[in-house]
Amino acid sequence: PGSAVTVLKRPPFCPAKLGGATLGDQRGHPGVVTAVAVLLEATCGHVLLTRRAATLRHFPNIWVPPGGHLEPGEELVAAGLRELAEETGLRLEPGTFSWRLLGLWESLFPPTLSWGPPRCHHIVTYLGLRSAEPRQHLQARLCPSPCEVSAVAWLEPPVLEAIAATEEGAEGSGSGLGSGSGSGSFPRELPATVGIMETSPDGFRNSQIPTGILLRRAPAHGPDLERVSTGTKFALRRWWGDPGRRAPKTVPPPPRDPREGPGVPPGQLGEGGSGTRPRCPGAASAGPGGDRRDGGTG
């Protein structure tokens, strides 16, 4: 639901496009796996991105939206909300957000044959969720697992638009793989750095990274670098450039039993507080090298 017609894209350097190995033919490999990723926008227009932990097998240190595998029979929005809660601690109640289907993205890892034969193959559904809550209320409930997420950032619209403009193969951005070296270049009107919150077993630590890191393209050779995934750039381009963003679907609240008391205000859902907080007891843990959130968005 959400759109009668959608778009399926993949990066110009995708091994599937260039004749990479068929994973379904490899012994013990599940073949193509479906996944969902959620671009969560607060009322101020800031969007939440997370940096994948360095210990994850696929796309470590890459900035992506919360997301992961679909369970059998699970609906897209339900899967997106589950992954959002498991990875960040954020639980959105029906009636507090609207959503839109942005498109499908084909992703393999490694993302290019120059890094070796493919080991996983995903079709990722990107959803745009617009919360009715301000960023401060959402931030107060963030509690990601350090095993999966090494940092989080609420990025402002000018930075998001600049990131989307660097999508590999997008008009005006060049094509194919970039050099990936240095901190990247960026328009003068953008800030030199962006604020992020790095995670640890003890809570958050405020930090800064050069804005150019978020504008990098995937390197053609050598090890991958910290950057925003190509699939995320595709989704941002669809989210910010689609006129339908102004009229997304709304998930209505469930009918309330009149015998029940008043509900909890949206700004008070879940844990409160701010600043440094301990890890949530219910946060998902992948363990060393594990990859519960392996959504394949590179």
Secondary structure, 3 states (H helix, E strand, C coil): CCCCCCCEECCCCCCCCCCCCCHHHCCCCCCEEEEEEEEEECCCCCEEEEEECCCCCCCCCEEECCEEECCCCCCHHHHHHHHHHHHHCCCCCCCCEEEEEEEEEEEEECCCHHHCCCCEEEEEEEEEEEECCCHHHHHHCCCCCCCCEEEEEEECHHHHHHHHCCCCCCCCCCCCCECCCCCCCCCCCCCCEEEEEEEECCEEEEEEEEHHHHCCCCECCCCCCCEECHHHHHHHHHHHHCHHHHCCEECCCCCCCCCCCCCCCHHHCCCCCCCCCCCCCCCCCCCCCCCCCCCCCC
